[in-house]
Amino acid sequence: MQPPSQISSPGSRKGRPVSRQVLADHVYEELLESLMDGRLEPGATVSIDGTARDLDVSPTPVREALARLEHTGMVRRVALKGYRVAPVFTREDFAELMEARLAIEPVNARLACARLTPERFTQLEQAVTDLKTAPRGPSFAEYRDYLEADERFHRLIAEQTGNQFMVAAYAALGGQVQRFRLFGGVGITDAENAIAEHQSVLDALSTGEPGKAASAMAEHVRKVRGRAIADAPEG
């Protein structure tokens, strides 16, 4: 990623008008990369006007991008002061997140298994394939696709529950996934284990037995919790 001051806005190219949504997506990706790679540190102020100047866009797509990032928990809006980068997860934060995931995601897997369509199963297979083939280098640009495939797998299962409230509950947790990745400050260290666990969940879903699907998902979440705690720095 280029330094922000060197990035040209997609909207600045003559003859190629770009929608506001595309600009907001562009700003979101640039800010997310800066957060994940540590260029925007916990507690730092994120200036709307300054970011707009750096990225050569208007303030509007910056506001929209920051509102999306607020949903992930990575930035927080402070009354009369704008946005600040959120603190890195504490061990207590992480424990609460994983407790919630254990309460929700095995239920999602159980409900999804009972309703799984061939089309949705194919989409889940593709997510696991994408996990296996995604690069996993040290920078966010190199492991972005891995995180996207991981989140997509869990979101597809939530959507297949057929329960709007379970989908909303997962969305509230899913928004924290990227912030959780900053918990240990070590990027992706558990890919081979995580891929095998996603494959196990997929295999359990393929049996059509909801209990097996729920157990496989619970085992995955428990193992993620254990690995993350082991990787996290003390303090």
Disulfide bonds with the S-S distance in Angstrom:
none
